[in-house]
Amino acid sequence: MSVKHEERRDQLAESALRTLGERGYARTSLREIAQHSEFSHGVVHYYFHDKTELVVHAVRYYKARCVTRYDGVVADSSTAQELLDAFAAKLVETVLDEAPMHCLWYDVRAQSMFEPALREAVTLIDRTLEEMIWRVVSRYAELAARPTALDPAAAYGVLDGVFQQALLAHVAGDETALPRLVDQVHGLMPLVLA
């Protein structure tokens, strides 16, 4: 594919993310994505065979930017406590700034259990998110001068679970969700150390 073709696919993905984030995977069609963008249904269909292909591209496009979100926290922290505080603050920031995109991710991830066409992309994205979290956990362990007690998959599972619960509570209007997330991260991170 040409660079111009890929750029147009990325533009369509960016446009689709807004609609998908508002409506969710199951409630959104290619036609609705086109109606809520500057692109016609024909253009959307020209660049993407079906909704699944567009959703996979859009979520990959979004998550490719997300996986570097905590790199600054890792690079800039000089103590374990500093890293812990900055990581918790960044988690809260991402819920506040990008809740619809995170909701879409969890929606697509759940749908992948029923739609084989989504599984490969979801598995790949999940692996990159696990690696992102492991960079944080590894640096925390290094700064604390202690080995980790969990493997990368377990550490990701624990922190992702807490994040997902906080996101759900936040979108449901629970004002205690984000302070509770900060407290949970502060309580859990020491437990990942041996």
Beta strands, then each sheet from edge to edge (+ up, - down):
end
